Amino acid sequence: MRRFFRSLGALLLIAFLLGCAWLGGLVWFAVTMPDKPSADRRKTDAIVVLTGGEDRLAEGVRLLSRGFAKWLFVSGVHPGVRKAELMKVAGVEDAAIAKSVVLGKRAPDTRGNATETAAWLKGRKYRSLRLVTANYHMRRSLVEFRRALPDITIIANPVFPRPVNPRPWWHSRRAISIVVGEYNKYLVALTGSSAR
């Protein structure tokens, strides 16, 4: 019986330490989450937008129209969506801008975004890209993109969607759920496993 309680105590201690490590990591993840737009104004060979919010696409189009790159690749577009529909949502009326937009429709998750982008870049002599996604999604995206594109310079260009950013995110249950969920997915991505 004494051995049982010792084993139980050891397991509880391990669980407590793991919980503390997880919580400490979550605090670090949340505190270091981007809270300002990118200050890096360098031009890149391409802009890559990961679908998941209109603000991402709008930012990608804005960067393209201002000459930050010659091409905009939108990864993770639903197979049934046509470019004309997407451009309408983004408010694009300039045909020249629309011609510089390429849609990727095969990515089911963030790892798929990186793989799809790598496939699009294959054969092109591009050496850099500007990555546009939500601030809470950026760290995991960078893990996957740097793994898939180790020789490409990646500039992080976060956007700040609701409900995570209208006020301190910890004031909203939904925002807490998003940040905690993204942190857990980030941990999974670090192991090399896929997390949607």
SEKOLLUM-480623 format. One line per 8 residues: number of its first residue (from 1); their letters; for each residue x, y, z of N, C-alpha, C, CB. Coordinates in steps of 0.1 Angstrom, whole numbers, always signed. Atoms other than C-alpha are relative to their C-alpha. Glycine has a CB too. Layout:
REM SEKOLLUM-480623
NUM) A) X,Y,Z,X,Y,Z,X,Y,Z,X,Y,Z | ...
This chain:
REM SEKOLLUM-480623
1) MRRFFRSL) +8,-12,+0,+0,+0,+0,+9,+13,+0,-9,+0,+12 | -9,-12,+0,+29,+24,+8,+6,+2,-13,+11,-3,+11 | -6,-2,+14,+44,+17,-26,-10,+6,-9,+5,-14,-5 | +10,-6,+8,+11,+25,-42,-2,+15,+2,-14,-7,+3 | +1,-15,-3,+8,+59,-25,+12,+7,-4,-2,+2,+15 | -12,-7,+5,+44,+67,-34,-1,+2,-15,+13,-8,+4 | +2,-1,+14,+37,+59,-70,-10,+10,-4,-4,-14,-6 | +11,-10,+2,+5,+79,-69,+5,+14,+2,-12,-3,+9
9) GALLLIAF) -5,-13,-3,+23,+108,-53,+10,+5,-11,+8,+0,+13 | -9,-4,+11,+50,+107,-80,-7,+4,-13,+10,-12,-3 | +8,-3,+12,+24,+106,-108,-7,+14,+2,-10,-10,-2 | +6,-13,-2,+6,+136,-92,+10,+11,-1,-7,+0,+14 | -11,-10,+1,+39,+155,-89,+3,+3,-15,+12,-4,+8 | -3,-1,+14,+47,+148,-126,-11,+8,-7,+2,-14,-7 | +11,-7,+6,+12,+159,-136,+0,+15,+3,-14,-7,+4 | +0,-14,-4,+15,+191,-116,+11,+8,-7,+3,+0,+16
17) LLGCAWLG) -11,-6,+7,+49,+199,-131,-3,+2,-15,+13,-8,+2 | +4,-2,+14,+36,+193,-166,-10,+11,-2,-5,-14,-6 | +10,-10,+1,+6,+214,-159,+6,+14,+1,-10,-2,+11 | -7,-12,-2,+29,+242,-147,+7,+4,-12,+9,+0,+12 | -7,-3,+12,+50,+239,-178,-9,+4,-11,+8,-12,-4 | +9,-3,+10,+20,+240,-200,-6,+14,+2,-12,-10,+0 | +5,-14,-3,+6,+271,-182,+10,+10,-3,-5,+0,+14 | -10,-9,+2,+39,+288,-183,+2,+3,-15,+14,-4,+6
25) GLVWFAVT) -1,-1,+15,+42,+281,-221,-12,+8,-5,+0,-13,-6 | +11,-8,+5,+7,+295,-226,+1,+15,+3,-13,-5,+7 | -3,-14,-3,+16,+327,-208,+10,+6,-10,+4,+2,+15 | -10,-5,+10,+47,+331,-230,-6,+1,-13,+12,-10,+0 | +7,+0,+13,+26,+323,-261,-8,+12,-1,-8,-13,-3 | +10,-11,+1,+0,+349,-253,+7,+13,+1,-10,-1,+12 | -7,-13,-2,+24,+376,-241,+8,+4,-12,+9,-1,+12 | -8,-3,+12,+46,+373,-272,-8,-1,-13,+12,-10,-1
33) MPDKPSAD) +8,+0,+12,+17,+371,-297,+1,+14,-6,-15,-4,+4 | -2,-13,+6,+22,+399,-322,-12,+9,+3,+1,-2,-16 | +11,-10,-3,+2,+430,-312,+1,+13,-8,+1,+3,+15 | -1,-12,+8,+14,+455,-338,+3,-5,-15,+12,+8,+4 | -2,+4,+14,+15,+454,-377,+15,-1,-2,-6,+11,-9 | -14,+2,+3,+48,+444,-393,+6,+13,-3,+1,-10,-12 | -8,-13,+3,+74,+472,-394,+10,-3,-11,+7,+5,+13 | -9,+4,+11,+94,+453,-420,-6,+4,-14,+4,-15,+1
41) RRKTDAIV) +5,-5,+13,+88,+472,-453,+7,-6,-12,+0,+15,+0 | -7,+5,+12,+110,+451,-475,-10,-7,-10,+10,-11,+5 | +8,+7,+10,+96,+439,-508,+4,-15,+0,+2,+7,-14 | -3,+15,+1,+94,+401,-513,-5,-5,-14,-8,-8,+11 | +4,+5,+13,+89,+379,-543,-14,-3,-1,+9,-13,-3 | +15,+3,+0,+54,+369,-533,-6,+3,+14,-2,-15,-3 | +8,-1,-12,+27,+375,-507,-8,-12,+1,-8,+14,+0 | +9,+12,-2,+10,+345,-492,-10,+3,+11,+9,-13,+4
49) VLTGGEDR) +11,-2,-10,-23,+348,-475,-6,-14,+3,-11,+9,-6 | +6,+12,-5,-37,+319,-454,-15,+3,+2,+7,-6,+12 | +14,-3,-2,-75,+318,-456,-5,-2,+14,-9,-9,-10 | +5,+2,-13,-96,+320,-425,-6,+13,+5,+11,-4,+9 | +6,-12,-4,-108,+356,-424,+2,+11,-11,+7,+6,+13 | +0,-10,+10,-116,+385,-447,+11,+10,+1,-14,+7,-1 | -11,-10,-2,-91,+408,-431,+13,-5,-5,+1,+3,+15 | -12,+5,+5,-63,+385,-442,+1,+3,-15,+1,-15,+2
57) LAEGVRLL) +0,-2,+15,-73,+387,-479,+1,+15,-3,-12,-6,-6 | +0,-14,+2,-79,+424,-476,+14,+6,+2,-9,+8,+9 | -14,-4,-2,-44,+429,-462,+9,-4,-11,+5,-6,+14 | -8,+5,+11,-28,+407,-489,-2,+9,-12,-4,-14,-3 | +3,-9,+12,-45,+428,-516,+5,+13,+2,-16,+0,-3 | -6,-13,-2,-35,+460,-500,+15,+0,-2,-3,+4,+15 | -14,+1,+2,+1,+449,-499,+4,-2,-14,+6,-12,+8 | -3,+2,+14,+0,+437,-535,-2,+13,-7,-10,-11,-6
65) SRGFAKWL) +2,-13,+7,-15,+470,-547,+10,+11,+3,-14,+5,+4 | -10,-9,-3,+12,+489,-529,+14,-4,-4,+0,+3,+15 | -12,+4,+6,+39,+470,-546,+10,-8,+9,+7,+12,-5 | -8,+8,-9,+52,+448,-518,+5,-13,-6,-7,-2,+13 | -4,+12,+8,+54,+419,-542,-8,+0,-13,-3,-13,+8 | +7,+0,+13,+43,+411,-578,-11,-11,+0,+11,-3,-11 | +9,+11,+0,+23,+380,-569,-6,-2,+14,+6,-13,-5 | +7,+4,-13,-3,+371,-542,-6,-14,-2,-12,+11,+3
73) FVSGVHPG) +5,+13,+0,-9,+335,-535,-9,-2,+12,+12,-11,+1 | +9,+2,-10,-40,+327,-515,-2,-15,+3,-14,+6,-3 | +0,+15,-2,-37,+292,-499,-12,-4,+9,+13,-3,+7 | +10,+6,-8,-65,+271,-486,-14,+5,-4,+2,+3,+15 | +13,-4,+6,-93,+284,-508,-9,-12,-2,+1,+9,-13 | +10,+11,+3,-125,+263,-509,+0,-3,-15,-14,+3,+6 | +0,+4,+15,-125,+243,-542,-12,+6,-8,-1,-15,-1 | +11,-5,+8,-159,+257,-551,+0,+15,-2,-13,-4,+7
81) VRKAELMK) +0,-15,+1,-149,+294,-548,+8,+4,-13,+7,+6,+12 | -7,-5,+12,-140,+312,-580,+7,+13,+3,-10,+2,-12 | -8,-12,-2,-114,+339,-583,-9,+13,+0,+11,+1,-10 | +9,-12,+2,-141,+365,-594,-7,+3,+13,-9,-1,-11 | +8,-1,-13,-161,+358,-562,+9,+5,+11,-6,-14,+4 | -10,-4,-10,-130,+361,-540,+4,+14,-1,+12,-9,+0 | -5,-13,+2,-119,+393,-556,-12,+10,+3,+4,+2,-15 | +11,-9,-4,-154,+408,-551,-1,+2,+15,-13,-6,-5
89) VAGVEDAA) +0,+0,-15,-153,+399,-514,+12,+9,+5,+2,-14,+6 | -11,-8,-4,-119,+416,-512,-1,+14,-5,+13,-6,-5 | +2,-14,+5,-132,+447,-530,+10,+3,-11,+2,+9,+11 | -9,-3,+11,-108,+443,-560,-7,+2,-12,+10,-13,-1 | +6,-4,+13,-119,+461,-591,+10,+1,-11,-8,+13,+2 | -11,-2,+10,-86,+465,-608,+4,-14,-6,+13,+6,+7 | -3,+13,+7,-81,+437,-634,+14,-4,+1,-5,+1,-14 | -15,+2,-1,-43,+441,-632,+3,-7,+13,+8,+13,-2
97) IAKSVVLG) -3,+6,-13,-44,+433,-595,-5,-14,+0,-7,+9,+11 | +6,+14,+0,-67,+403,-600,+8,-10,-8,-14,+1,-6 | -9,+9,+8,-43,+389,-626,+12,-5,+7,+4,+7,-13 | -12,+4,-8,-16,+388,-600,-3,-8,+12,+7,+13,+4 | +4,+9,-11,-36,+367,-576,-2,-14,-5,-14,+5,+6 | +0,+15,+3,-32,+329,-577,-7,-7,+12,+14,-6,-2 | +7,+8,-11,-56,+306,-557,+5,-14,+1,-15,+0,-3 | -3,+14,-3,-45,+274,-540,-12,-6,+7,+13,+0,+9
105) KRAPDTRG) +12,+6,-5,-73,+250,-533,+2,-14,+5,-10,+0,-12 | -2,+14,-5,-57,+219,-519,+4,-1,+15,+11,-6,-8 | -5,+0,-13,-47,+229,-484,-12,-2,+10,+8,+13,+3 | +10,+1,-10,-69,+215,-456,+3,+6,+14,-3,-15,+2 | -4,-5,-13,-49,+229,-427,+13,+8,-2,+2,-12,+10 | -12,-9,+0,-18,+250,-418,+12,-7,-6,+3,+4,+14 | -10,+7,+6,+6,+223,-427,-2,-1,-15,+2,-14,+6 | +3,+1,+14,-12,+219,-460,+2,+13,-7,-15,-4,-2
113) NATETAAW) -3,-13,+5,-9,+257,-465,+15,+1,-4,-3,+11,+10 | -15,+0,+3,+29,+253,-463,+4,-9,-11,+8,-4,+13 | -3,+9,+11,+30,+223,-486,-5,+5,-13,-7,-14,+3 | +6,-6,+12,+7,+240,-511,+8,+11,-5,-15,+4,+3 | -8,-11,+4,+28,+271,-511,+13,-4,-6,+2,+9,+12 | -13,+6,+5,+60,+251,-515,-2,-5,-14,+5,-11,+9 | +3,+5,+13,+44,+234,-545,-1,+11,-11,-12,-9,+0 | +2,-11,+9,+34,+267,-560,+14,+7,-3,-9,+10,+6
121) LKGRKYRS) -13,-6,+2,+69,+281,-555,+10,-9,-8,+6,+3,+13 | -9,+9,+6,+86,+250,-570,+2,+4,-15,-5,-14,+0 | -3,-4,+14,+103,+259,-603,+2,+15,-2,-10,-5,-9 | -2,-14,+0,+102,+296,-595,+12,+4,+7,-13,+8,+5 | -12,-4,-7,+133,+314,-585,-3,+10,+11,+10,+6,-10 | +3,-9,-11,+117,+331,-555,+8,-4,+12,-15,-1,+3 | -8,+2,-12,+137,+336,-524,-6,+6,+12,+14,+6,-2 | +6,-6,-12,+113,+354,-501,-15,+1,-2,+6,+15,+2
129) LRLVTANY) +14,-1,+0,+77,+357,-492,-5,+8,+13,-8,-13,-1 | +6,-7,-11,+55,+378,-469,-13,-8,+4,-4,+15,-3 | +11,+8,-5,+31,+357,-448,-10,+7,+7,+6,-12,+8 | +11,-7,-7,-3,+371,-439,-9,-10,+6,-7,+9,-11 | +10,+8,-7,-24,+354,-413,-3,+7,+14,+5,-14,+3 | +4,-6,-13,-40,+362,-379,+12,+0,+10,-12,-7,+6 | -11,-1,-9,-16,+372,-351,+1,-12,+9,-2,+12,+9 | -1,+12,-9,-26,+342,-329,+4,-12,-8,-14,-2,+6
137) HMRRSLVE) -3,+11,+9,-20,+319,-359,+14,+0,-6,-10,-1,-11 | -13,-2,+7,+13,+333,-370,+11,-9,+5,+5,+15,+3 | -11,+8,-5,+37,+314,-347,-1,-14,-6,+0,+0,+15 | +2,+13,+6,+23,+280,-358,+3,+0,-15,-13,-6,+3 | -2,-1,+14,+23,+291,-394,+15,+1,-4,-8,+12,-6 | -14,-2,+2,+59,+301,-392,+8,-14,+2,+6,+10,+9 | -6,+13,-2,+68,+267,-378,-1,-9,-12,-6,-7,+12 | +3,+8,+11,+51,+249,-407,+7,+5,-13,-15,-1,-2
145) FRRALPDI) -6,-6,+12,+64,+273,-434,+15,-2,+0,-4,+14,-2 | -15,+2,-1,+100,+272,-422,+4,-14,-2,+5,+6,+13 | -3,+15,+2,+99,+234,-422,-2,-3,-15,-10,-8,+9 | +2,+3,+14,+85,+233,-457,+9,+8,-10,-15,+2,-4 | -7,-9,+9,+105,+262,-471,+13,+5,+7,-8,+12,-5 | -12,-4,-9,+139,+262,-452,+9,+10,-7,+8,-12,+3 | -9,-10,+7,+157,+283,-479,-7,+13,-4,+5,-7,-12 | +8,-12,+3,+130,+310,-482,+0,+9,+12,-14,-4,-5
153) TIIANPVF) +2,-10,-10,+131,+342,-463,-15,+4,+2,+8,+13,-3 | +14,-2,-3,+97,+347,-446,-1,+12,+9,-6,-13,+7 | +3,-12,-8,+85,+380,-433,-14,-1,+5,+1,+14,-9 | +13,+2,-7,+56,+377,-408,-8,+13,-1,+2,-4,+14 | +9,-12,+2,+27,+401,-416,-13,-3,+7,-1,+4,-15 | +12,+3,-7,+1,+396,-389,-12,+10,-2,+2,-2,+15 | +12,-9,-1,-35,+409,-390,-7,-3,+13,-10,-3,-12 | +5,+1,-14,-56,+414,-359,-15,-1,+0,+4,+13,+8
161) PRPVNPRP) +15,+2,+1,-91,+399,-362,-7,+0,+13,-3,-13,-7 | +9,+2,-12,-120,+400,-338,-2,-15,+1,-13,+8,-1 | +2,-7,-13,-127,+386,-313,+12,+1,+9,-11,-7,+8 | -12,+0,-8,-92,+383,-301,+6,+14,+3,+11,-8,-7 | -7,-13,-2,-82,+420,-305,-9,+12,+2,+7,+2,-12 | +7,-13,-3,-111,+444,-298,+3,+5,+14,-14,-2,-1 | -4,-4,-13,-99,+445,-262,+9,-10,+5,-13,+1,+10 | -9,+11,-5,-75,+425,-240,-8,-14,-2,+4,+2,+15
169) WWHSRRAI) +7,+12,+4,-83,+390,-252,-5,-9,+11,+10,-9,-8 | +4,+8,-12,-85,+375,-217,-14,+4,+6,+11,+0,+10 | +14,-5,-5,-118,+395,-212,-11,-7,-7,-1,+15,-2 | +11,+6,+8,-136,+373,-237,+2,-15,+0,+1,+5,-15 | -1,+14,-1,-144,+336,-233,+4,-6,-14,-13,-6,+4 | -3,+5,+14,-143,+331,-271,+15,+2,-3,-9,+7,-10 | -14,-3,+3,-109,+348,-274,+9,-10,+8,+3,+14,+4 | -8,+10,-8,-95,+326,-245,+0,-13,-7,-6,-1,+14
177) SIVVGEYN) +1,+13,+6,-108,+295,-263,+9,+0,-13,-14,-3,-4 | -8,+0,+13,-91,+306,-296,+15,+0,+4,-3,+13,-8 | -15,-1,-3,-57,+315,-280,+4,-13,+6,+2,+11,+10 | -4,+13,-6,-56,+283,-258,+0,-11,-11,-10,-4,+11 | +1,+10,+11,-67,+262,-288,+12,+1,-9,-12,+1,-8 | -11,-3,+9,-40,+278,-310,+13,-4,+7,+0,+14,-5 | -12,+4,-7,-14,+273,-283,+2,-15,+0,+0,+5,+14 | -1,+14,+0,-22,+236,-281,+4,-5,-14,-13,-7,+4
185) KYLVALTG) -4,+4,+13,-20,+233,-319,+14,+3,-3,-9,+7,-10 | -14,-4,+2,+13,+251,-319,+9,-11,+7,+3,+14,+7 | -8,+10,-7,+27,+225,-294,+0,-13,-9,-6,-3,+14 | +0,+12,+9,+15,+197,-317,+9,+2,-12,-15,-3,-5 | -8,-3,+12,+31,+214,-347,+15,-1,+3,-3,+14,-5 | -14,+2,-4,+64,+215,-328,+5,-14,-1,+3,+6,+14 | -4,+15,+0,+64,+177,-326,+1,-5,-15,-10,-8,+7 | -1,+5,+14,+61,+175,-364,-13,-6,-4,+11,-9,-2
193) SSAR) +13,+5,+4,+25,+163,-363,-9,+11,-6,-7,-6,+13 | +8,-10,+7,-3,+180,-382,-11,+4,+10,-7,-7,-12 | +11,-6,-8,-28,+203,-364,-7,+10,-9,+6,+7,+13 | +8,-9,+8,-56,+220,-382,-1,+14,+4,-14,-6,-2
